[in-house]
Amino acid sequence: MASQNQNPLMIDSRAVRNLVEAQAIRSATVVGQGGVWAVCVRYGTQERAIASTRGSLRTWRHLDSAAAFIRQELDLAHFQVDASSHDPDATGHTRPDQAERLRQQREAAAHDAWFRAEVEAGLAEAGRDEVVTADEAYAAIEAAISAGPR
């Protein structure tokens, strides 16, 4: 097992799937790092940490999530846990992309509520028999233009 103080070499998810299909993964270890968990797999004489699709270390906030990954994705019933560097009080990884997405969703919801209110107000105004036809509107505009600046 690689020391937690070193950055272990990583393996991408496609290669892990290939190893799973070939039944080449011998063991897995869930390693606590700060407030998150990472998974290292052993195949042949190699040991690698599993990388995310972006190439960084793939992590889980909860041990049970990492365990589910090992059981379901790696098809291993047994694995080791190394919690020597895990800090349950650490904040773990943050998701600035998720925070931005939530902010955008709130802005969109607020705009949608405003737009719907404007449409309702317009429909209510149209139902009061105060509707001006296009010809009347054009006539009023032409009269204002003909009158010149005030």
Backbone hydrogen bonds in HBPLUS format (Angstrom, degrees):
<---DONOR---> <-ACCEPTOR-->    atom                        ^
c    i                          cat <-CA-CA->   ^        H-A-AA   ^      H-
h    n   atom  resd res      DA  || num        DHA   H-A  angle D-A-AA Bond
n    s   type  num  typ     dist DA aas  dist angle  dist       angle   num
A0006-GLN N   A0003-SER O   3.20 MM   3  5.56 156.6  2.25 107.0 113.7     1
A0049-ALA N   A0009-LEU O   2.83 MM  40  6.19 160.5  1.87 153.4 156.3     2
A0011-ILE N   A0049-ALA O   2.82 MM  38  6.10 145.0  1.94 159.1 164.7     3
A0051-ALA N   A0011-ILE O   2.88 MM  40  5.65 165.7  1.90 150.4 148.5     4
A0016-VAL N   A0012-ASP O   3.07 MM   4  6.39 153.5  2.14 149.1 157.4     5
A0017-ARG N   A0013-SER O   2.89 MM   4  6.15 158.6  1.94 148.0 153.1     6
A0018-ASN N   A0014-ARG O   3.00 MM   4  6.33 155.1  2.07 147.7 154.6     7
A0019-LEU N   A0015-ALA O   2.95 MM   4  6.22 155.3  2.01 147.0 153.5     8
A0020-VAL N   A0016-VAL O   2.85 MM   4  6.13 152.5  1.93 151.7 159.9     9
A0021-GLU N   A0017-ARG O   2.92 MM   4  6.17 164.0  1.95 151.7 155.4    10
A0022-ALA N   A0018-ASN O   3.00 MM   4  6.21 146.0  2.12 142.1 151.5    11
A0024-ALA N   A0019-LEU O   2.87 MM   5  5.12 171.1  1.88 153.7 154.5    12
A0023-GLN N   A0020-VAL O   2.94 MM   3  4.83 154.6  2.00 102.9 110.5    13
A0026-ARG N   A0042-ARG O   2.69 MM  16  5.56 149.5  1.78 153.8 164.2    14
A0027-SER N   A0042-ARG O   3.41 MM  15  5.23 155.5  2.48 131.5 135.0    15
A0042-ARG N   A0027-SER O   2.88 MM  15  5.23 159.0  1.93 150.8 149.4    16
A0080-GLN N   A0028-ALA O   3.03 MM  52  6.46 163.8  2.06 151.0 153.2    17
A0029-THR N   A0040-CYS O   2.86 MM  11  5.23 155.1  1.92 150.8 157.6    18
A0040-CYS N   A0029-THR O   2.87 MM  11  5.23 165.8  1.89 154.6 159.3    19
A0030-VAL N   A0080-GLN O   2.80 MM  50  6.21 163.5  1.83 154.3 154.7    20
A0082-ASP N   A0030-VAL O   2.77 MM  52  6.10 167.7  1.79 168.8 170.5    21
A0031-VAL N   A0038-ALA O   2.76 MM   7  5.20 160.6  1.80 148.2 154.7    22
A0038-ALA N   A0031-VAL O   2.86 MM   7  5.20 158.0  1.91 142.9 150.1    23
A0032-GLY N   A0082-ASP O   2.87 MM  50  6.18 170.8  1.88 163.1 162.3    24
A0033-GLN N   A0036-VAL O   2.85 MM   3  5.49 172.7  1.86 155.2 157.3    25
A0036-VAL N   A0033-GLN O   3.15 MM   3  5.49 169.6  2.16 128.6 130.1    26
A0034-GLY N   A0085-SER O   3.10 MM  51  6.34 148.2  2.20 154.0 147.4    27
A0087-ASP N   A0034-GLY O   2.53 MM  53  4.86 175.1  1.54 143.0 141.1    28
A0037-TRP N   A0060-TRP O   2.77 MM  23  5.09 154.2  1.83 151.1 159.4    29
A0060-TRP N   A0037-TRP O   2.82 MM  23  5.09 147.8  1.92 142.5 152.9    30
A0050-ILE N   A0039-VAL O   2.95 MM  11  5.92 159.5  2.00 178.0 174.6    31
A0041-VAL N   A0048-ARG O   2.75 MM   7  5.51 158.0  1.80 165.3 164.5    32
A0048-ARG N   A0041-VAL O   2.94 MM   7  5.51 157.6  1.99 156.9 162.8    33
A0043-TYR N   A0046-GLN O   2.98 MM   3  5.43 154.0  2.04 143.4 151.8    34
A0046-GLN N   A0043-TYR O   2.87 MM   3  5.43 148.8  1.97 145.7 144.8    35
A0058-ARG N   A0050-ILE O   3.03 MM   8  5.90 165.6  2.05 143.3 145.2    36
A0052-SER N   A0056-SER O   2.64 MM   4  5.46 167.8  1.65 169.9 174.3    37
A0055-GLY N   A0052-SER O   3.00 MM   3  5.21 162.0  2.03 109.3 114.8    38
A0065-SER N   A0062-HIS O   3.11 MM   3  5.37 130.6  2.36 101.7 114.2    39
A0066-ALA N   A0062-HIS O   3.27 MM   4  6.71 156.8  2.33 150.3 156.0    40
A0067-ALA N   A0063-LEU O   2.87 MM   4  6.12 156.0  1.93 151.8 159.4    41
A0068-ALA N   A0064-ASP O   2.92 MM   4  6.06 151.8  2.00 138.5 145.7    42
A0069-PHE N   A0065-SER O   3.04 MM   4  6.30 151.2  2.12 142.7 150.2    43
A0070-ILE N   A0066-ALA O   3.04 MM   4  6.37 158.5  2.09 148.3 153.3    44
A0071-ARG N   A0067-ALA O   2.95 MM   4  6.19 162.4  1.98 151.9 156.8    45
A0072-GLN N   A0068-ALA O   2.81 MM   4  5.81 169.5  1.82 152.9 156.5    46
A0073-GLU N   A0069-PHE O   2.76 MM   4  5.24 146.8  1.87 135.8 147.1    47
A0074-LEU N   A0069-PHE O   3.33 MM   5  6.85 144.5  2.46 146.1 154.0    48
A0076-LEU N   A0070-ILE O   3.23 MM   6  5.94 173.0  2.24 140.1 141.9    49
A0086-HIS N   A0083-ALA O   3.18 MM   3  5.01 164.2  2.21 103.4 107.9    50
A0090-ALA N   A0087-ASP O   2.99 MM   3  5.43 162.1  2.02 116.9 122.8    51
A0098-GLN N   A0095-ARG O   2.99 MM   3  5.22 124.0  2.31 102.5 116.5    52
A0099-ALA N   A0095-ARG O   3.04 MM   4  6.42 156.0  2.10 153.3 160.5    53
A0100-GLU N   A0096-PRO O   2.99 MM   4  6.19 159.2  2.03 147.0 151.9    54
A0101-ARG N   A0097-ASP O   2.99 MM   4  6.17 154.4  2.06 139.6 147.0    55
A0102-LEU N   A0098-GLN O   2.87 MM   4  6.11 158.7  1.91 152.0 157.1    56
A0103-ARG N   A0099-ALA O   2.96 MM   4  6.21 154.6  2.03 145.4 152.5    57
A0104-GLN N   A0100-GLU O   2.96 MM   4  6.23 159.9  2.01 150.5 155.5    58
A0105-GLN N   A0101-ARG O   2.92 MM   4  6.18 150.5  2.01 144.9 153.6    59
A0106-ARG N   A0102-LEU O   2.93 MM   4  6.21 155.3  1.99 148.8 154.9    60
A0107-GLU N   A0103-ARG O   2.98 MM   4  6.26 161.1  2.01 150.8 156.0    61
A0108-ALA N   A0104-GLN O   2.89 MM   4  6.07 157.5  1.94 146.6 153.0    62
A0109-ALA N   A0105-GLN O   2.88 MM   4  6.08 154.2  1.94 146.3 153.4    63
A0110-ALA N   A0106-ARG O   2.89 MM   4  6.13 157.2  1.95 149.7 155.9    64
A0111-HIS N   A0107-GLU O   2.91 MM   4  6.12 159.8  1.95 149.0 154.6    65
A0112-ASP N   A0108-ALA O   2.85 MM   4  5.99 156.3  1.91 145.4 152.5    66
A0113-ALA N   A0109-ALA O   2.95 MM   4  6.18 156.6  2.00 146.4 152.0    67
A0114-TRP N   A0110-ALA O   2.99 MM   4  6.25 161.1  2.03 148.7 153.7    68
A0115-PHE N   A0111-HIS O   2.83 MM   4  6.02 167.0  1.85 155.5 159.1    69
A0116-ARG N   A0112-ASP O   2.93 MM   4  6.09 162.8  1.96 149.8 154.3    70
A0117-ALA N   A0113-ALA O   3.04 MM   4  6.22 153.4  2.11 144.7 151.9    71
A0118-GLU N   A0114-TRP O   2.94 MM   4  6.25 153.9  2.01 150.9 158.3    72
A0119-VAL N   A0115-PHE O   2.93 MM   4  6.23 157.3  1.98 152.0 158.1    73
A0120-GLU N   A0116-ARG O   2.94 MM   4  6.15 161.0  1.97 147.2 152.4    74
A0121-ALA N   A0117-ALA O   2.92 MM   4  6.14 157.1  1.97 146.8 153.1    75
A0122-GLY N   A0118-GLU O   2.90 MM   4  6.12 156.6  1.95 146.7 153.4    76
A0123-LEU N   A0119-VAL O   2.85 MM   4  6.11 157.6  1.90 152.7 158.9    77
A0124-ALA N   A0120-GLU O   2.88 MM   4  6.08 154.7  1.94 147.3 154.5    78
A0125-GLU N   A0121-ALA O   2.93 MM   4  6.14 156.6  1.99 147.7 153.8    79
A0126-ALA N   A0122-GLY O   2.93 MM   4  6.11 152.6  2.01 144.6 152.3    80
A0127-GLY N   A0123-LEU O   3.14 MM   4  6.30 134.0  2.36 137.9 148.6    81
A0127-GLY N   A0124-ALA O   3.25 MM   3  5.22 133.9  2.48  93.5 105.6    82
A0128-ARG N   A0125-GLU O   3.20 MM   3  5.46 168.0  2.22 111.3 114.0    83
A0137-ALA N   A0133-THR O   3.01 MM   4  6.29 155.4  2.07 148.3 155.4    84
A0138-TYR N   A0134-ALA O   2.90 MM   4  6.15 163.4  1.93 156.0 159.6    85
A0139-ALA N   A0135-ASP O   2.98 MM   4  6.13 155.4  2.04 144.9 152.1    86
A0140-ALA N   A0136-GLU O   3.00 MM   4  6.21 153.5  2.07 144.5 151.1    87
A0141-ILE N   A0137-ALA O   3.02 MM   4  6.27 152.3  2.10 146.6 154.3    88
A0142-GLU N   A0138-TYR O   2.89 MM   4  6.11 164.1  1.91 152.6 156.6    89
A0143-ALA N   A0139-ALA O   2.93 MM   4  6.09 151.9  2.01 143.7 151.6    90
A0144-ALA N   A0140-ALA O   3.03 MM   4  6.20 151.1  2.11 140.1 147.6    91
A0145-ILE N   A0141-ILE O   2.94 MM   4  6.22 152.9  2.01 149.6 157.2    92
A0146-SER N   A0142-GLU O   2.88 MM   4  6.04 160.3  1.92 147.3 152.7    93
A0147-ALA N   A0143-ALA O   2.98 MM   4  6.08 145.6  2.10 141.1 149.9    94
A0148-GLY N   A0145-ILE O   3.13 MM   3  5.32 141.1  2.29  99.9 111.0    95
